[in-house]
Amino acid sequence: MTQQNFNLYTANGYAGDLVDSGPRVVQTGVLVGSGAGFGVALKREASIERGVALGGPASTGKTFALSQREYNHEAGSRPTDGTDFAYLETESVSIIRQGYLYVQIVDAVSVAGAALFVHPTTGELSGTATGGYVVSTNIFAEEAGVAGDVIKARIDI
């Protein structure tokens, strides 16, 4: 008998996915500067009302929000591998200010319960302060992971 392997949509989650239906604080921002992916850090941009821009704090401090994945964005491939066309400049962005979200660790190892590090210009997240990353005092890894892993993280206002 032939064995069928179904391997579509088998990932734990993709960067920017909500982890569960637990309580969270979400809002909408308007992206300023450049495009942004899902599950990346965003900072407040005062040049326009509700403005947000890619990046995090310039020194140790709080990150304003994380970008949340929206399923109304076109998939980058069929069947999807989780890569979508991200937010473009001047688009409205779903942001999460408090709650659980899947994020991708791009550099180094993250430790469950430890604060994550944010790149101040790219908004990418890391487990250590190498390469210009600074500690974000309000984003914490809920799972351990290595570079390239998508892990559960929590952001607090």
Stockholm file with secondary structure:
# STOCKHOLM 1.0

chainA/1-157         MTQQNFNLYTANGYAGDLVDSGPRVVQTGVLVGSGAGFGVALKREASIERGVALGGPASTGKTFALSQREYNHEAGSRPTDGTDFAYLETESVSIIRQGYLYVQIVDAVSVAGAALFVHPTTGELSGTATGGYVVSTNIFAEEAGVAGDVIKARIDI
#=GR chainA/1-157 SS CCCCCCCTTCSSCCTTCBCCSCCCEEEEEEEESSCBCSSCEEEECTTSTTEEEECCCSSSBCCCEEECCCTTSCBSSSSCCSCBCCBCTTSEEEEEEEEEEEEEEEESCBCTTSEEEECTTTCCEESSSGGGCEEEEEEEESSCBCTTCEEEEEECC
#=GC SS_cons         CCCCCCCTTCSSCCTTCBCCSCCCEEEEEEEESSCBCSSCEEEECTTSTTEEEECCCSSSBCCCEEECCCTTSCBSSSSCCSCBCCBCTTSEEEEEEEEEEEEEEEESCBCTTSEEEECTTTCCEESSSGGGCEEEEEEEESSCBCTTCEEEEEECC
//
